[in-house]
C-alpha cells in the first residue's frame, strides 16, 4: 500500500469527511467502510446516491421505512436487503417491481397481490416465475396476465400451456408465443387453423407436420401474405397453390417468386381482389398492351401501373382501349433487355480495362465497374426489376440508378446491401451506399438498417431519425466503429451505455457525446486515457475541478500538454502538478501523517447499538501502526 492508499484509507474513516463528500456527490461508494453500518445519518445519506449500500446497514436500519424507500428509489435492487417487514410494504414493493424480476424479493403475501404482480410481469415476463401459488393457479388471472405480457407463456405451468383460451389470448399479441404451447395443441389442426385466421405468421413456429398441411398454409397466407415466406418451398413453387392463394388474398403477389409475378393468370386473379397487387407484377406484363387492356377492364385506375414505355405509346387508358393496331410490339424491347442483362452479367465485376474495351476510351480506372453503363441506362429499363436485380447482385452500388419504385423494394435493397461490402479503397470514394438512395419507408425499417450497419457502421448515417435513436441499432454501429456515434440521434447520444461503448471502441467519439455526458467523470476519464486531446471536449465544470484534473493526469500524463497555462499553476511537469494538487486539495504532508480514530462520531445517538461491538473498530486501531510500516 503506497502513501496515497494509506491516506485514502484513514480519510475514509472520518465521519465528517464522508458525509461532506456524499452531500457534494463526489464520494466513491466502492470504498464504503463497514464501521458506519449502525450510523443512521451516514447510511441515510449514502442510499440517496447508491441504494445498494443498504446491504451494509445494520438490521435496525434495514427496518427503517424512510431509509429503505430512499434506497429502493435510488436502486431498485435494494429491496433484496430490506427487512422482512418492509419487503411486505406494498408501496416499497410497487417501486421495486418496476424491475419485474425483483418480485422474487417481496413477501409471500404481496406475491399474491394482483395489482403488484401485474405491474411486475408487465415489466419483465420472468416475474411470473415468482408469483404466489394462489395466482399461479388462477385461470382468470392468467388470462389477464397474458394480455399484459404474452411472453410469460414461456414460464407458466404445463396446465395453462395446454389451455386454448390462454394460448389464444397470448397469440393475439404475439404469434411466436405459440411455440410455448403444449405438444397436444401444437398438433391440433383445427385449433391451429383458428389461430392462422388471426395471424398467418404462426407458420414460422409450427412443426414440420403442420407446416406441410396445405389447408393450414392456405389459411395462413390468406390472412397474412407475409406468411408465405415461412411456407415450405413445395408450396412456393406450386403454381396451382399460388393461383388458389391469390384468389383469396391478392396482396400475396408481393411475396411470390418472380416467375409467378410474370404469370398472366396469377396476376389477373390477384388484381381482382387487391388494388395494389398490380404494382408487384413483372415489368414485362405491365409493358404488355394486351395484358394491360385486360387489367384496365377490371379497374381503369390500373393504368397508373403501366410502364413509362407503354404510356409513351398510349397517353391515357382510353387510347389504349381504343387501339386496334398490331404495330405495338414488345419483342424488340425484350431483345434489348436480354442483351443488356447479358452485358451486365459479363462486366458486372470486370476489371477497369475490360470496361474500357466495352465502352471506348475515357473511363478512369477509379470508376466503379457499373458507373457508366448505369448512368446511361434508358428510362424504360430503370423501372425493370429483372435488370435491377442483375445489377445489384453484382455490385450493390448500382441501386442508386434505378427508379423510385424499385428503390422502395425491400428485397432488392437487401440484395444491394449484401453486395456492397466488397469495395476497394481506390473505388469507395467514387461509390455510394445503396441505403442512401432507399425510400424513407425502408430507411425506417429496423431489419434493413440492422443488416446494413452490421456490414458497415457508416450506414447509420442514412437511417431514419427514429432508428438513429434506437438503442440496438446504434449499439451495433458503435461496437464496430465508435466514430459513427456522430450519426446517432441526440437522444441516444445521452445514453451512457452507448457512449461508453463508442468511446471504448474509439476515444475520438467522445466529442459526439451529449454535453451532459461530456460532463460525466467516468466517460471523460475513459476518453482521456487514450487521447489526451479530448480534454477540449470535457465540460467546463470538470475542467475546473482540480480533483478531476488530478485523476486525468494519473490516467494519462499527456493531459498536461492540453491544460491552459493558468491551470498548470507555474509547474513544469505533470508530476509537479500532481504533487501540488494533492497538497492543496487533500492537505496532506507526505512525511508527517497523523491518524486519530473518531470513535465518538461513529455512534448514532438515536440508536442503542454501540460501535464497540463492531469488530472493525478494533481492527482499524490494531492495524494502524502496521499500515504505516507498510
Number of C-alpha atoms within 10 A of each C-alpha: 11 9 14 11 11 16 17 12 16 17 16 18 22 17 19 14 12 22 17 13 14 19 13 9 11 11 18 11 15 8 10 17 14 15 20 23 23 24 23 22 13 19 25 21 19 25 24 21 19 19 26 22 21 28 15 18 23 17 15 13 22 25 18 16 16 12 23 26 25 22 30 25 20 16 20 21 20 25 31 19 23 28 17 15 13 21 24 18 16 17 12 23 25 19 20 27 27 18 18 24 20 22 31 19 22 26 18 16 12 21 26 17 15 15 12 24 24 24 20 30 28 24 17 20 21 22 24 29 17 21 24 19 11 11 17 18 15 11 15 10 14 22 18 15 25 24 18 19 20 26 24 23 26 18 14 17 12 13 10 20 21 17 14 14 14 22 25 22 17 25 25 16 16 16 22 18 20 24 18 20 21 17 12 9 18 19 14 11 15 11 13 23 20 14 22 25 18 18 23 26 26 27 26 17 17 18 13 10 10 19 18 17 14 13 12 23 26 27 22 29 28 25 18 20 23 19 23 27 15 19 21 15 11 10 17 17 14 11 15 10 15 23 20 15 25 27 20 20 22 25 26 24 30 19 17 19 12 15 11 21 24 17 15 14 12 22 25 22 20 28 24 18 15 17 15 16 24 27 19 21 26 20 20 18 19 25 21 17 22 12 17 25 20 14 22 18 14 14 13 14 12 22 22 15 19 22 20 17 16 20 17 9 12 17 12 13 20 13 12 19 16 10 14 9 7 7 7 12 12 15 9 9 15 12 10 12 17 13 12 17 17 13 13 21 16 13 17 22 16 15 12 18 14 14 24 15 10 12 11 10 10 7 17 11 14 14 17 27 27 24 15 13 18 19 12 9 13 10 12 16 22 18 20 19 22 17 20 26 21 20 25 26 22 23 25 30 28 29 30 23 21 22 18 14 14 22 25 17 17 17 14 21 25 21 20 27 27 17 19 26 15 10 15 9 8 12 14 15 12 12 20 17 22 26 28 18 21 22 17 15 12 20 22 17 15 17 13 18 26 21 17 28 24 16 17 19 26 21 22 30 18 21 28 19 16 13 21 24 19 16 16 13 23 28 22 20 28 28 20 19 20 27 22 23 32 18 21 27 19 16 12 20 25 17 16 17 13 24 27 23 21 29 27 20 17 21 25 19 23 30 20 23 26 18 14 13 22 24 18 15 15 12 23 24 23 17 29 24 20 17 17 23 18 21 24 12 17 24 17 12 9 17 19 11 10 16 17 16 22 20 14 25 21 16 17 16 18 19 21 23 13 14 16 10 11 8 15 18 12 10 15 10 13 19 13 13 20 22 13 17 16 17 13 10 11 13 10 14 10 12 7 6 12 10 13 11 15 12 14 10 14 21 20 17 12 9 12 9 15 13 21 13 9 15 11 15 16 13 10 16 13 11 11 16 11 9 16 13 8 9
